[in-house]
Amino acid sequence: MGDFNGGLVFSTPPIARGNVTKIAVVGDRSDPANLVGFVGAAAVVNSMLNLGIDAKANTDFLATLGLMGGGDDPSVGQSVSSFNRGGAFQCVSMPSEQTIGVGCVVEPRS
């Protein structure tokens, strides 16, 4: 049905005292499949940090980050932060005229 180049990257800095202190999820909006993959990866991170979260609560939280609107979302080009019991999420979708990159840095609560 198509050939999609997935540009999804997960990374963490060195683990400090046995704890992950940051998680970076980076992807792109080059096509709907890549955007959905990126948002899905952010959802997995949120689920891992908020064990037992239901699908609706996870989707509602992700909506606060402005990731699903694509290039027309009013938050494009701006850093958007949101917090929950699992951690602090800071995300940005870049304007298409600069790059199609999208990314989040997550700081889990200790």
Backbone as JSON, one array per atom type, in Angstrom:
{
  "sequence": "MGDFNGGLVFSTPPIARGNVTKIAVVGDRSDPANLVGFVGAAAVVNSMLNLGIDAKANTDFLATLGLMGGGDDPSVGQSVSSFNRGGAFQCVSMPSEQTIGVGCVVEPRS",
  "N": [[0.81, -1.19, 0.0], [2.13, 1.15, 0.23], [5.24, 2.93, 0.6], [6.93, 3.74, 3.32], [9.2, 5.8, 4.94], [10.28, 5.46, 8.0], [11.13, 7.68, 10.5], [11.56, 7.52, 13.23], [12.93, 7.98, 16.42], [14.13, 6.93, 19.53], [15.67, 8.02, 22.49], [17.83, 8.09, 25.34], [19.63, 9.83, 27.85], [22.68, 8.91, 29.62], [21.93, 6.64, 32.27], [21.14, 7.75, 35.48], [22.03, 6.93, 38.69], [20.57, 4.53, 38.51], [18.15, 5.34, 37.44], [16.1, 6.47, 34.75], [16.43, 9.63, 33.48], [15.64, 11.32, 31.44], [13.73, 11.1, 28.46], [13.82, 11.05, 25.04], [11.84, 11.48, 22.21], [11.77, 11.43, 18.84], [10.63, 12.36, 15.66], [8.96, 12.61, 12.47], [6.74, 14.56, 10.31], [6.37, 13.75, 7.71], [4.59, 12.22, 6.31], [1.24, 10.93, 6.79], [1.47, 8.37, 8.01], [3.97, 8.41, 9.32], [3.54, 10.49, 11.17], [1.45, 9.4, 12.71], [2.82, 7.19, 13.73], [4.77, 8.49, 15.3], [3.14, 9.84, 17.2], [1.98, 7.61, 18.35], [4.25, 6.46, 19.55], [4.82, 8.42, 21.48], [2.54, 8.05, 22.99], [3.0, 5.49, 24.0], [5.21, 5.97, 25.68], [3.96, 7.69, 27.52], [2.08, 5.89, 28.57], [3.78, 4.01, 29.78], [4.84, 5.54, 31.83], [2.64, 6.17, 33.28], [1.22, 3.94, 34.58], [-1.57, 1.87, 34.04], [-3.19, 3.79, 32.91], [-6.03, 4.71, 31.02], [-7.09, 4.32, 27.56], [-8.53, 6.58, 26.59], [-7.87, 8.63, 28.41], [-5.14, 8.74, 27.92], [-5.08, 9.55, 25.21], [-6.4, 12.02, 25.47], [-4.53, 13.39, 27.05], [-2.32, 13.47, 25.28], [-3.42, 15.11, 23.33], [-3.23, 17.61, 24.51], [-0.67, 18.33, 23.93], [-0.47, 19.19, 21.34], [0.27, 17.64, 19.11], [-1.08, 16.23, 17.14], [-2.24, 17.74, 15.16], [-0.95, 18.29, 12.8], [0.63, 20.26, 10.17], [-0.96, 22.56, 10.22], [-1.68, 23.17, 12.78], [-2.15, 25.49, 15.45], [-0.09, 25.58, 17.33], [2.27, 24.94, 16.09], [5.73, 25.23, 15.74], [6.1, 26.24, 18.23], [7.12, 25.61, 21.56], [5.48, 23.25, 23.51], [4.29, 22.46, 26.64], [3.33, 19.98, 29.01], [2.07, 18.39, 31.91], [1.82, 15.46, 33.93], [0.99, 12.84, 36.29], [3.0, 11.07, 35.74], [5.16, 12.42, 34.58], [6.96, 15.21, 33.06], [6.26, 16.6, 29.97], [7.63, 17.98, 27.11], [7.14, 19.32, 24.04], [7.55, 19.82, 20.47], [6.48, 20.75, 17.26], [7.81, 21.37, 14.21], [7.64, 24.14, 11.86], [6.59, 23.49, 8.52], [8.0, 24.79, 6.45], [10.52, 25.0, 7.49], [11.39, 22.5, 8.59], [10.21, 19.13, 8.79], [10.18, 18.03, 11.21], [9.33, 16.62, 14.4], [9.14, 16.45, 17.92], [9.57, 15.22, 21.29], [10.6, 15.79, 24.62], [10.84, 14.05, 27.55], [10.6, 14.13, 31.0], [10.7, 11.92, 33.44], [8.88, 11.58, 36.5], [10.38, 11.2, 39.68]],
  "CA": [[0.0, 0.0, 0.0], [2.96, 2.34, 0.23], [6.58, 2.79, 1.12], [7.11, 4.82, 4.27], [10.48, 5.85, 5.63], [10.06, 5.85, 9.39], [12.26, 8.41, 11.07], [11.31, 7.56, 14.66], [14.11, 7.73, 17.24], [14.04, 7.03, 20.98], [16.99, 8.09, 23.1], [17.92, 8.5, 26.73], [21.02, 10.07, 28.26], [23.1, 7.87, 30.56], [21.06, 6.47, 33.43], [21.74, 8.27, 36.72], [21.64, 6.2, 39.91], [19.58, 3.5, 38.2], [16.9, 5.92, 36.95], [16.09, 7.22, 33.51], [16.1, 11.01, 33.83], [15.02, 11.95, 30.28], [13.43, 10.27, 27.3], [13.56, 11.87, 23.85], [11.16, 10.81, 21.1], [11.91, 12.33, 17.7], [10.1, 11.8, 14.42], [8.63, 13.64, 11.49], [5.38, 14.62, 9.78], [6.52, 13.67, 6.27], [3.36, 11.63, 5.8], [0.38, 10.57, 7.92], [1.95, 7.18, 8.71], [5.03, 8.81, 10.23], [2.95, 11.26, 12.26], [0.74, 8.44, 13.57], [3.86, 6.41, 14.43], [5.35, 9.34, 16.33], [2.14, 10.04, 18.26], [1.89, 6.31, 19.03], [5.43, 6.31, 20.4], [4.61, 9.31, 22.63], [1.51, 7.4, 23.8], [3.64, 4.38, 24.71], [5.98, 6.56, 26.77], [3.01, 8.14, 28.53], [1.51, 4.69, 29.2], [4.8, 3.42, 30.66], [5.03, 6.39, 33.0], [1.35, 6.27, 33.98], [0.68, 2.58, 34.52], [-3.0, 1.76, 34.26], [-3.94, 4.86, 32.24], [-6.89, 4.15, 29.96], [-6.82, 4.86, 26.22], [-9.1, 7.92, 26.44], [-7.05, 9.56, 29.18], [-3.87, 8.87, 27.21], [-5.35, 10.37, 24.02], [-6.7, 13.38, 25.93], [-3.27, 14.02, 27.46], [-1.54, 13.76, 24.08], [-4.04, 16.25, 22.64], [-2.75, 18.86, 25.12], [0.67, 18.6, 23.43], [-0.57, 19.74, 20.0], [1.03, 16.81, 18.18], [-1.89, 15.53, 16.15], [-2.86, 18.66, 14.23], [-0.2, 18.47, 11.57], [1.25, 21.55, 9.89], [-1.87, 23.69, 10.4], [-1.97, 23.38, 14.2], [-1.65, 26.81, 15.88], [1.09, 25.47, 18.19], [3.45, 24.59, 15.3], [6.85, 26.14, 15.93], [6.17, 26.66, 19.63], [7.28, 24.54, 22.54], [4.27, 23.02, 24.29], [4.58, 21.64, 27.82], [2.2, 19.47, 29.77], [2.54, 17.57, 33.02], [0.89, 14.54, 34.57], [1.64, 12.18, 37.44], [4.16, 10.31, 35.26], [6.3, 13.25, 34.24], [6.81, 16.46, 32.33], [6.43, 16.44, 28.54], [7.84, 19.21, 26.36], [7.12, 18.89, 22.64], [7.5, 20.85, 19.43], [6.34, 20.4, 15.84], [8.43, 22.48, 13.49], [6.93, 24.57, 10.65], [6.99, 22.74, 7.32], [8.97, 25.51, 5.64], [11.85, 24.81, 8.1], [11.63, 21.07, 8.64], [8.98, 18.41, 9.14], [10.48, 17.34, 12.46], [8.5, 16.72, 15.6], [9.83, 15.75, 18.99], [9.22, 15.44, 22.69], [11.52, 15.41, 25.69], [10.03, 13.68, 28.71], [11.33, 13.96, 32.25], [9.85, 11.15, 34.36], [8.93, 11.94, 37.93], [11.13, 10.18, 40.43]],
  "C": [[0.85, 1.25, 0.0], [4.32, 2.03, 0.82], [6.84, 3.99, 2.02], [8.48, 4.71, 4.91], [10.22, 6.35, 7.04], [11.3, 6.52, 9.94], [12.17, 8.5, 12.58], [12.57, 7.17, 15.43], [13.74, 7.89, 18.71], [15.46, 7.17, 21.49], [16.85, 8.49, 24.56], [19.38, 8.83, 27.01], [21.43, 8.94, 29.2], [22.19, 7.83, 31.79], [21.8, 6.9, 34.69], [21.18, 7.51, 37.91], [20.51, 5.2, 39.64], [18.26, 4.03, 37.67], [17.09, 6.6, 35.6], [15.64, 8.63, 33.86], [15.44, 11.77, 32.69], [14.8, 10.91, 29.2], [13.14, 11.23, 26.15], [12.91, 10.98, 22.8], [11.16, 11.81, 19.95], [11.38, 11.63, 16.46], [9.85, 12.91, 13.41], [7.18, 13.52, 11.03], [5.41, 14.5, 8.26], [5.32, 13.04, 5.59], [2.52, 11.2, 7.0], [0.87, 9.35, 8.7], [3.06, 7.54, 9.7], [4.49, 9.6, 11.42], [2.22, 10.33, 13.23], [1.74, 7.6, 14.36], [4.49, 7.21, 15.55], [4.39, 9.51, 17.5], [1.96, 8.74, 19.04], [3.06, 6.08, 19.96], [5.31, 7.19, 21.65], [3.56, 8.7, 23.56], [2.09, 6.24, 24.6], [4.45, 4.91, 25.89], [5.05, 7.02, 27.89], [2.4, 6.96, 29.28], [2.5, 4.05, 30.17], [4.96, 4.22, 31.94], [3.77, 6.52, 33.84], [0.65, 4.91, 33.9], [-0.81, 2.57, 34.85], [-3.82, 2.85, 33.6], [-4.8, 4.24, 31.14], [-6.64, 4.9, 28.65], [-7.35, 6.28, 26.06], [-8.27, 8.95, 27.19], [-5.7, 9.79, 28.51], [-4.04, 9.78, 25.99], [-5.62, 11.82, 24.42], [-5.42, 14.11, 26.36], [-2.44, 14.4, 26.23], [-2.11, 14.94, 23.31], [-3.57, 17.58, 23.22], [-1.38, 19.26, 24.59], [0.68, 19.14, 22.0], [0.17, 18.94, 18.94], [0.23, 16.3, 17.0], [-2.48, 16.45, 15.07], [-2.14, 18.82, 12.91], [0.3, 19.89, 11.4], [0.36, 22.75, 10.12], [-2.19, 23.98, 11.87], [-1.39, 24.72, 14.65], [-0.39, 26.75, 16.74], [2.36, 25.13, 17.41], [4.51, 25.67, 15.47], [7.03, 26.61, 17.36], [6.36, 25.44, 20.51], [6.0, 24.46, 23.37], [4.61, 22.06, 25.43], [3.29, 21.19, 28.48], [2.75, 18.48, 30.8], [1.44, 16.62, 33.45], [1.63, 13.8, 35.67], [2.89, 11.41, 37.03], [5.37, 11.16, 34.94], [5.92, 14.53, 33.51], [7.15, 16.2, 30.86], [6.62, 17.82, 27.93], [8.03, 18.83, 24.9], [7.11, 20.08, 21.7], [7.33, 20.16, 18.07], [6.86, 21.6, 15.07], [7.6, 22.86, 12.25], [7.48, 23.86, 9.41], [8.02, 23.46, 6.47], [10.39, 25.42, 6.21], [12.26, 23.35, 8.06], [10.31, 20.41, 8.99], [9.15, 17.65, 10.45], [9.47, 17.61, 13.55], [9.2, 15.94, 16.69], [9.31, 16.1, 20.36], [10.39, 15.03, 23.58], [10.65, 15.2, 26.92], [10.95, 13.5, 29.9], [10.42, 13.22, 33.22], [9.97, 11.69, 35.78], [9.66, 10.82, 38.66], [10.31, 9.58, 41.53]]
}
